[in-house]
Amino acid sequence: MSEPARILLAEDDRALRQSIAAALRGGSFAVDVVPDGIQATQRLREEPYDVVLLDIGLPFVDGWQILQEIEGRRQPSVIVISARGEERDKVRALDLGADDYLTKPFGADELIARLRAVLRRVRSTGNAGVARFGGVVVDLSNRSVTRDDEEVRLSPTEWVLLAELASHPGATRDHRTLLARVWGPAYVGDRNYLRTFVQRLRRKLEKDPANPVIIVTVGHQGYRFGPVTLPRDR
């Protein structure tokens, strides 16, 4: 029997913190709770977690600072839970490395569904084979990426998106398919997620992210990995 996923809940509202923790434990997750950003930062440095549920408005050290600290190293997945429902806050959180964004108030069922979706991405085995282009090597079997022979560290969601593209090199993957495959059917209309994660991948993989050649935008259709594949003449 596999061990339960480890969740760090960083939330300053005591009543909400208690209700979320109770719901997660009822869903068979292992949960640690902290009420402020200092304790959250300390726990993240000392303990391995699968997912962090992160309130942006934490005292002492806010969620934005914690996201910046997590980004750039091998990190747990992050679901931001915030009363800030404006689109610019969602885009900023995703751009800083969050995997999902949930606006308060929300129900326990929705939170658990989002959490399980993120964990599926963490534990996804992906496809087999290796895709290469422009100095980037994507090993789909071993879940590893290198650029010019140096390891590229990706978040679980970044990896699943790249794997979806690299497993069909040269082929255009449309927006709705990518959103459904990476985030789930409920996200097929939310292109901000896709756009933001493509930008994140380009910053890590492209020599010139403003003029991408590894992950290419195809009109208003979607994206592809590498050059278009043309059929051979018979």
C-alpha positions as CSV (number, residue, x, y, z in Angstrom):
1,M,0.0,0.0,0.0
2,S,1.5,3.4,-1.0
3,E,2.1,6.1,1.6
4,P,-0.3,9.0,1.7
5,A,0.7,12.2,-0.1
6,R,2.3,14.7,2.2
7,I,0.6,18.1,2.1
8,L,1.8,21.4,3.7
9,L,-1.1,23.7,4.4
10,A,0.0,27.4,5.0
11,E,-3.1,29.4,6.0
12,D,-3.4,32.2,8.6
13,D,-7.2,31.9,9.1
14,R,-7.5,29.5,12.0
15,A,-11.1,28.3,11.3
16,L,-10.4,27.8,7.6
17,R,-7.1,26.1,8.4
18,Q,-8.8,23.6,10.7
19,S,-11.6,22.9,8.2
20,I,-9.2,22.3,5.3
21,A,-6.9,20.1,7.4
22,A,-9.9,18.0,8.6
23,A,-11.2,17.5,5.0
24,L,-7.7,16.5,3.7
25,R,-7.2,14.1,6.5
26,G,-10.6,12.6,5.8
27,G,-9.4,12.2,2.3
28,S,-6.4,10.1,3.5
29,F,-3.7,12.8,3.0
30,A,-0.9,13.4,5.5
31,V,-1.2,17.1,6.4
32,D,1.1,19.5,8.3
33,V,-0.3,23.0,9.0
34,V,1.4,26.3,9.6
35,P,-0.2,29.8,10.3
36,D,2.5,32.1,8.8
37,G,5.1,32.4,6.1
38,I,8.1,32.0,8.4
39,Q,7.0,28.6,9.6
40,A,6.1,27.6,6.0
41,T,9.5,28.5,4.8
42,Q,11.2,26.6,7.6
43,R,9.1,23.5,6.9
44,L,9.8,23.6,3.2
45,R,13.5,23.7,3.9
46,E,13.4,20.8,6.4
47,E,10.7,18.4,5.1
48,P,9.8,16.9,1.8
49,Y,6.2,17.6,0.6
50,D,4.3,16.5,-2.4
51,V,2.0,19.6,-2.5
52,V,1.9,22.9,-0.7
53,L,-1.5,24.6,-0.3
54,L,-0.4,28.2,0.0
55,D,-2.3,31.3,1.0
56,I,-0.9,34.5,-0.6
57,G,-1.8,36.7,2.4
58,L,0.4,35.0,5.0
59,P,1.8,37.2,7.8
60,F,5.6,37.9,8.1
61,V,6.5,36.3,4.8
62,D,3.8,36.4,2.2
63,G,3.0,33.7,-0.5
64,W,4.6,35.7,-3.3
65,Q,8.0,35.5,-1.5
66,I,7.6,31.8,-0.8
67,L,6.8,31.1,-4.4
68,Q,9.9,32.9,-5.5
69,E,12.0,30.9,-3.0
70,I,10.5,27.6,-4.2
71,E,10.9,28.3,-7.9
72,G,14.3,27.3,-9.5
73,R,14.9,24.2,-7.4
74,R,13.3,20.7,-7.2
75,Q,10.1,21.7,-5.6
76,P,6.8,20.4,-4.4
77,S,3.7,21.3,-6.5
78,V,1.9,24.4,-5.3
79,I,-1.8,25.2,-5.2
80,V,-2.4,28.8,-4.3
81,I,-5.5,29.3,-2.2
82,S,-6.4,33.0,-2.1
83,A,-9.3,35.5,-1.6
84,R,-7.8,37.4,-4.5
85,G,-9.8,36.4,-7.5
86,E,-8.4,38.9,-10.1
87,E,-6.9,37.5,-13.3
88,R,-3.6,39.3,-12.8
89,D,-3.1,37.6,-9.4
90,K,-3.7,34.2,-10.9
91,V,-1.3,34.9,-13.8
92,R,1.3,36.2,-11.4
93,A,1.0,33.1,-9.2
94,L,1.3,30.7,-12.2
95,D,4.2,32.7,-13.6
96,L,6.0,32.4,-10.3
97,G,5.7,28.6,-10.3
98,A,2.3,27.7,-8.9
99,D,0.6,24.7,-10.5
100,D,-3.0,25.8,-9.8
101,Y,-4.9,28.7,-8.2
102,L,-8.1,28.3,-6.2
103,T,-10.1,31.3,-5.2
104,K,-11.8,31.5,-1.8
105,P,-14.4,30.5,-0.8
106,F,-14.3,27.0,-2.2
107,G,-15.7,23.6,-1.2
108,A,-13.7,20.7,0.2
109,D,-14.7,18.5,-2.8
110,E,-13.3,21.0,-5.3
111,L,-10.1,21.4,-3.3
112,I,-9.5,17.6,-3.1
113,A,-10.3,17.2,-6.8
114,R,-7.7,19.9,-7.7
115,L,-5.2,18.3,-5.3
116,R,-5.6,14.8,-6.8
117,A,-5.2,16.2,-10.3
118,V,-1.9,17.8,-9.3
119,L,-0.8,14.6,-7.7
120,R,-1.6,12.6,-10.9
121,R,0.7,15.0,-12.7
122,V,3.4,14.4,-10.1
123,R,3.1,10.7,-10.4
124,S,2.5,10.4,-14.2
125,T,4.9,8.0,-15.8
126,G,4.5,9.6,-19.2
127,N,5.5,8.0,-22.5
128,A,8.5,6.1,-23.6
129,G,11.3,7.3,-25.9
130,V,13.5,10.3,-26.4
131,A,12.8,13.5,-28.3
132,R,15.7,15.8,-29.4
133,F,15.8,19.2,-31.0
134,G,18.0,22.3,-30.8
135,G,20.2,21.0,-28.1
136,V,17.2,19.9,-25.9
137,V,16.9,16.3,-25.1
138,V,13.6,15.1,-23.5
139,D,13.9,11.5,-22.1
140,L,10.2,10.6,-21.7
141,S,11.0,7.2,-20.0
142,N,13.2,8.7,-17.3
143,R,11.4,12.0,-16.9
144,S,14.6,14.0,-17.5
145,V,15.4,17.0,-19.6
146,T,18.8,18.4,-20.7
147,R,19.7,21.5,-22.6
148,D,23.2,21.5,-24.1
149,D,24.0,18.5,-21.8
150,E,23.0,20.3,-18.6
151,E,20.0,19.2,-16.5
152,V,16.9,21.4,-16.7
153,R,14.7,21.3,-13.6
154,L,11.0,21.3,-14.2
155,S,8.0,21.4,-12.0
156,P,5.6,18.4,-12.3
157,T,3.2,20.4,-14.4
158,E,5.9,21.8,-16.7
159,W,7.1,18.2,-17.2
160,V,3.7,16.9,-18.2
161,L,3.1,19.7,-20.6
162,L,6.5,19.2,-22.2
163,A,6.0,15.5,-22.4
164,E,2.7,16.0,-24.2
165,L,4.4,18.1,-26.8
166,A,7.7,16.1,-27.1
167,S,5.8,12.8,-27.5
168,H,4.4,14.2,-30.7
169,P,7.4,16.0,-32.2
170,G,6.7,18.2,-35.2
171,A,2.9,17.9,-34.7
172,T,0.6,20.6,-33.6
173,R,-1.2,20.0,-30.3
174,D,-4.3,22.1,-30.1
175,H,-5.1,24.2,-27.0
176,R,-8.1,22.2,-25.8
177,T,-6.2,18.9,-26.1
178,L,-3.3,20.2,-24.1
179,L,-5.4,21.8,-21.4
180,A,-7.5,18.6,-21.1
181,R,-4.5,16.3,-21.0
182,V,-2.4,18.3,-18.6
183,W,-5.0,20.0,-16.3
184,G,-8.2,18.1,-17.0
185,P,-11.5,18.6,-18.8
186,A,-12.6,21.4,-16.5
187,Y,-9.7,23.6,-17.8
188,V,-10.3,23.4,-21.6
189,G,-11.4,27.0,-21.8
190,D,-8.6,28.5,-19.6
191,R,-5.8,29.4,-22.0
192,N,-4.0,31.5,-19.4
193,Y,-2.8,28.3,-17.7
194,L,-1.4,27.0,-21.0
195,R,0.1,30.3,-22.1
196,T,1.8,30.9,-18.8
197,F,3.3,27.4,-18.6
198,V,4.5,27.6,-22.2
199,Q,6.3,30.8,-21.3
200,R,7.9,29.1,-18.3
201,L,9.1,26.3,-20.5
202,R,10.5,28.7,-23.1
203,R,12.5,30.5,-20.4
204,K,14.1,27.2,-19.4
205,L,14.6,25.6,-22.8
206,E,15.0,28.4,-25.5
207,K,18.2,30.3,-26.2
208,D,16.0,33.2,-27.2
209,P,12.6,32.8,-25.5
210,A,11.2,35.8,-27.5
211,N,11.9,33.9,-30.7
212,P,11.2,30.3,-29.8
213,V,12.2,27.3,-32.0
214,I,11.8,24.5,-29.4
215,I,8.1,25.2,-28.5
216,V,6.5,26.9,-31.4
217,T,3.2,28.7,-31.5
218,V,1.1,27.5,-34.4
219,G,-1.3,30.3,-35.4
220,H,-4.4,30.2,-33.3
221,Q,-4.3,26.4,-33.1
222,G,-1.9,25.5,-30.4
223,Y,1.8,24.5,-30.0
224,R,4.3,22.1,-31.3
225,F,7.7,20.7,-30.2
226,G,10.4,21.4,-32.9
227,P,10.0,21.8,-36.6
228,V,7.0,20.7,-38.5
229,T,7.2,17.1,-39.7
230,L,6.7,16.8,-43.5
231,P,5.7,13.5,-45.2
232,R,8.5,12.0,-47.2
233,D,8.2,11.8,-51.0
234,R,7.3,8.5,-52.3
